C-alpha cells in the first residue's frame, strides 16, 4: 500500500473580504466601533484601500454573527439588538458567569486567586486615569480568569462565545458617566467572595454586576434610538 505523503502546502490565505470582516469584528468587539455606528461601504473601502466589493462581502459575512445588521436601502450598522433579544442574552450571560464565579470560589488554585487579585488591583490605576480603552481590555482578562478558575472547559467555551456576542454592548457601556469606578467596585465584591470561598455570594455578586451592566447599556441604547434634534 503506498505511503501517504503529508502535505506541506501552506493554509490558504484569507480573501480580502475575509480579512476586512476579521478586522471589523475585532473593532466591534473591542468597542472601537460602537453599537449603532453606520458602516458605509464607500468609507470602509477607502479606509481599507479596497474596492466596495470585498467590503460588501465582509458585511455579508458579519451579518449572521449578530455583530452587524444590514437593512435594505439603509445599509449596514453595528448591531443594536431589540431590547427583548438583548435581555435574553444578558440573562444567559449572567447565569453562565454566576456558575463560573461559584465554581471558581471553590476550585481556584492559590496561584489563580493571586492572579485575579493582581488583575483587579492593576485595573484601579486605569479607573483613576479614566482610561476606558485599557480598562476594556483588562476587563476581558478579568472575566477570562474567572472562566479559567472554574476549571470547567465547556463552561469556559460557551461563556466565552456568549461574551463575544455581548462584547460590543459591554464595552460601550463602560463610557457611561462614573461606570468605570462602579464596575471596579462590583469586581471588588466578586473578588472578595471568591477569596473567601463563598460560592453563593460570588454568584450573587456577578449577577448584580451583569444586571447593572445591562441597565447601563439600556440607558445608552435608548439615547441612540432617539431621533436627533433638528
N, C-alpha and C positions, 0 to 999 in steps of 0.2 A: 504494500500500500504506500503510495507516495507521501513523503513527509510534507506537512503544511509549512509554508514559509510565512513568518509573521510579517505583516505589512509595516513598512517604515514610512508610509506616506503621512505627512502632517495632517492634522484635522483641518477640515475646510474653514477658510476664513469667513467671518460673518459678512453678509451683504451690507451695502451702505445703509439700507433701511433698517436692518437688524442692529447695526452699530448705533444709529440715531435713536432707535427705540430704547436700547440699553441706557444710553446717556440721559434721555428724557426721564426714564423710570428712576434713575439714580437721583436726578434733580428733584423729582416729585417726592420721593421717599425721604430725602434729606431735608425737605422743606424749602428748597431754593425756588421751586415753583409751587405757589400756594393754591389751595382749592379755589376754583372759580377763575383762575388765570386763563385768558384766551390763548390758544395755541395756533397762531396764524401761520399758515403753510409758507407764505412768501417770506415772512420774517424769520422763520426757522430755517428755511433754505439758505437765506443769506448768512445766518449765524453759523451754520454747519458747512457753508461753502459747497452746497449741492444744488441740484435742481429740485423742483417740488415733488417729483415722482417718488424718490426714496423717503421724503418727509411724509407724504401721504400714506405710504406703505407702513412707516413706523407708527403712525397714529392708528392705522387699522390693526396693527399687532397689539397695541396697548389697550384698545377698547375692551377686549374680553377680560383683561386683568382687573378691571374696575378702577384703574388709575386715571383713565381718560374717558370722557363722554363725548360722543360725536353725534351731533344733531343735524338733520337735513337743513340746508340753507343757513345754518347758524355756525357751522364749523365745529371745531373741537375745543374743549376746555378741560382743565384739570378737574377731575370729578368732584362733585358735591352730591353724595347720595341723598335720597329723600330722608326725612327725619326718622321714619319708621325703620328703614333699612339700616341706617346708621345706629339707631338704638339697639337693634338686634345684634349688630356686630360688636358694639361696646359691651353688651351683656355677656356674650360668649367670651370676649377678651377678659372681662373681669373674673369670670369663673375659672378660666384657664390659668390666669396669673394667681388667683387665690389658691388654687390647687398647688401651683409651683411654690408659692411662698410657704404654704403649710408644710409641704414635703421638705423644703429647704430648712425650715426651722428645726426639723428632726434629723435631717440627713447630711447637712453641710459639714464638711471637714473643718477642723480648726483653721487650716490654711485658707479655705474658701471663705470662712467667716471674716478673717482678717482682710482678705481681698475686697469683700463687699464693704467693709468699714472704710478701707482706704479709698475706694471709689467714691463713696458718699462724702468723705472728707475733702477729696480733691474738688468736688463739684461746688463746695461752699465758695471757693475763690471765684468761680465763674458767675455765681449769683451776685457776689459783691461787685464784680466788674460789669454786670449786665450783659455778659457775653452769651447771647442766645444761641449762636451757631455752635460754640464749644459745648454748651450745656446740652444741646440736642444730641450731639454725638456721644457725649458721656452718658446721657440718659439711656440710649440704646444699649450701651455696655452694662449699665446698672441692671437693667431688666434681664439682659442675657445672663448675667451672673446668677440671677435667681433661677433661671431655667437650668443652668448647669448644676446649681446646688441642689435641685430637686432630685437629681440622679435618676431621671426617667427620660430616656431618649425620645420616646414617642411623644410625650407631653411637650418636650422642648421643640420637637419638629412642628407640631400643629400650633403651638403658641407663637413660634417664630413666623409661620405662614400667616396667621391671623394678624399678628402685629404689623406685618408688611402691608396688609390691606388697609390698616388703620393709620399707618405711619404718617401720611400727609396731614391728617387731622390732628394727631397727637403732636406733630412737630409745629403746626401752625398755631395751636392754642398756647404755646409757650410764649408767644409775643403779646398775650393779653397783659394788661397792667398788673404788676405785682405777682404774676403767675410763677416766675422763676423761684421767688422766695417761698411761696406756698407749696410748690411742687417739692422743693428741697425739704421742707418741714415734713411733708407727707412721707417722703422717702425715709426721713429720720425715724418716724414712728414704725415703719415697716422693719427697718434695720434693728431697732430696739427689740421688737417682738421676736425676730429671728434669733438674735443673740441670746435671748432668754429661753429659747427653745419652745416658745409658746405658739403652737401651730394655729390655734383658733384665732388668736389676736393678730398674727401675721396675715391670715386670710382676710380678716375683717378690715384691717388697715389698707390692704391693697384694693379691696372692693371700694372702699371710700375714695382712695386715690384715683382709681379709674372712673368712678362716678363723677368726681369733681373735674377731671379731665374732659369728660363728655359734656358736662354742663357748660364749661368754659367754651368749648368749641361750638356748642349750640348757640350761645350768645353771639359769637363771631359770625356764624353762618346766617343767622337772622339778619345781621347787618349787611352781609354780602348779597342776600336775596332782595333787599330793599332797593327799589329803583333810585338812582342818583337824583339829587335835587336839581331842578332846572336852573 
